[in-house]
Every structure is written in structure tokens, then in C-alpha cells.
């Protein structure tokens, strides 16, 4: 996962999304603000957060993400990756 992205519509580094390192059966990406409010969710492989909530630009700052996924042909358990990402404007 990247640690920062700049959502400014210049087509470079405008989305925050999971890196496709291996083939996964499914993916759930949640992004929360510092108050724990859900800002973004997707279960689509090629979708990413563009730094908005309900089409309104979010403030520059640090956001928390939780990514749940399962690797194909791996254990039956879900894998979870958590961390933070900085939104730059």
C-alpha cells in the first residue's frame, strides 16, 4: 500500500487502492477518518479511494485503512492489512 497520495485530478497518484501483489479471491477496502467514521468502502478489485466522501473533497490529513482479502489457493483464513495513508491536496 502507498503511504500518501495527491488527489488533484492530474492522473498521477490520484487514487488510493490496494496493490495487486497476488491473486485474491476477494477484497474489502475500508477508509476511516480520525474520528472513526467510514469515509470509503469498496469490494471491487480495480476501484480506489479518490479522496472524497459523497463527492465532497476530504480534508488533507491522515486516514486509517483496513483491507480484508483472501489469497487464492492459500489458507481459508482472511488476511487483514491495516495502516494509514496521508491525503495531500
N, C-alpha and C positions, 0 to 999 in steps of 0.2 A: 504494500500500500504506500502511496505517496504521503508525505507529511504536510504538504501545503499545496494549494492550487489557487490560481488567479482567475476568477470568473469575470472576464471583461469582454467577452464576445470576440476575441481576436483569433479564435480557433486553435490556440495553443494553450494546453493545460487548463481548459475551461471546465472540465468535469472531474469529480472525484468518484472513482469506481475501483472495484477490486481488480488486481492484476490477474490475468489469466495464466497462472503458472502451471496448472494441471487441469485435466478434465474433471469437471464436477457434475454431480447428479442434480444438484440444485444449489441455489444461493439466496440468502436473505440479507439485505444490507439495510441497517437502521442508522440514522444520524440524529443525534440529540444536541440541544443547546446546553449551556452551562447550568440551566435550571432543571434539566432532565426532561424537557418537553421534546416529543418526537417531531423532528423537522422534516425528515425524509425517510421513505421506505421504498424498496424495490425488491422484486423477486425475479427480475429479468436479467439475463446474463450480460447483455450489451447496453444496459442502462446505467446512468450515473447521476450523482447529485450536481446540479449546476449552481449551487449557492443561493437558491431561492426557497421560500416557503409560500405556498399558494400563489405563485408567480410574483411575489414581492421579494426584492433582494434582501438577503440576510445581512446583518452587520458583520464587518470584518472582525475576526476573532477566532478562538479555538472551539472546535466542536468535537464531540465524542462519537465514535462509530463502534458498532457491533456487527460483525459479519459472520453469519452461520452458513455452513456449507458441508457437503459430503462429497468426498473424493470417490469417483467411480472405481470399482474393484478394490476398495480399501475396507477398513473395518466398518461395521454397521453403525458406529457411533458418529454423531455430528461433530464437526470441528468448529471451533469458535475463535475468531481473532478480534481483539478489541484494541483500541488505541485512540489517538486524537489526530485531528487534521486542522490546519490553520487555513482559514479563508482570507485571501488577500483581495482587496479591491483596488 
